[in-house]
Amino acid sequence: MTLSLYDLSLPVFDQALANLDHVLKKGEAHAKAHDIAPEALLTARLYPDMFTLIGQVQVATSLAKNCPYRLTGTQ
């Protein structure tokens, strides 16, 4: 049985984005339960030199979106 690049990469991104969705939903529920404005979490950083949560999500989704093109050499 041979494995394609699709089999080796896209399911990993699918799982990672599903996990990200789950974590974001938990964060939203936490914000509602503790009466925290969701915008405060979206602009928060875990460490000063890190991206905000918005930036972290953008990097994760861009990687999942662009990686198949880079693997196949297409645009």
ZITADA-V775297 format. One record per helix or strand. SS is the DSSP state (hx for helix, st for strand). FROM is the first residue (numbers start at 0). LEN is the number of residues. If there is no record, write none. Layout:
SS;FROM;LEN / SS;FROM;LEN
This chain:
hx;4;29 / hx;37;5 / hx;52;20
